[in-house]
Amino acid sequence: MKRFPIYSVTLLLLLLFIWELAARSMSELVLPTPIVIFHTLFEGIMGGYFTPHIIRTTSEVLLGLFFGGLFGFVAGIILGEVPFLRKLLFPYIIASQAVPKLALAPLFILWFGFGMTSKVVITALICFFPLLENTVMAIKYTDKQKQELFKMLGASRWQTLFHLKIPAGMPGIIAGLRVAVVLAIVGAVVGEFIGGSDGLGAVIIASQGMMDTPLMFATLILLTAMGMVLYQAVQLLEKKWDKRFIKETEKK
């Protein structure tokens, strides 16, 4: 198991070496070398250029993830518990997700302005569906035998929901959260592409206009690092939940 990080680092170094060789035979405008990109990234971080943009994009991602995830989780519980509502509303929810959010972004900016609100709304809408889908499936497909046992023990519907269905379905719900975390960054950047002068997405558009390819790559590295940090945070949450669930199961 300890060798896997070594293999990953070795592969990364090999890819960077190949990239360096390939970039030396091209114009910096087409493909800058990794050294130039990291130099641009280092200068931008140390000089404070990236700081306000990182704060802006991170705020949009976290707020959109919070509101979209919360609404998706609550709606998933309701739809999972009430089959009538699930059959009535799910086709419309699927239809809403079929509409590309990039096409809706100009409309949201028209409604909510060029500030942070429009980006948070776009991000929340993108994060909403993974949590909804996984929560509905987790509630809907809870072990029937365990549900019958709770019923025989006189548990109410609320007790069954909070003590059986949600805890048992938490691995699937957290899996939806992992997907939502990655999509949250996509939502925030898409909103910044369409309108706004702040955020890492706006930096990418600005670097395209200035034909500053190293700055564009440096910004992409920051977005990638942000996504990996958030993804690892969700994985840490999942591990803590698994340990807690195992301990509670052993006590019972």
Secondary structure by P-SEA (a helix, b strand, c coil): ccaaaaaaaaaaaaaaaaaaaaaaaccccccccaaaaaaaaaaaaaaccaaaaaaaaaaaaaaaaaaaaaaaaaaaaaaaacaaaaaacaaaaaaaaacccccaaaaaaaaccccaaaaaaaaaaaaaaaaaaaaaaaaaaccaaaaaaaaaacccaaaaaaacccccaaaaaaaaaaaaaaaaaaaaaaaaaacccccaaaaaaaaaaacaaaaaaaaaaaaaaaaaaaaaaaaaaaaaaaaaaaaaaaac
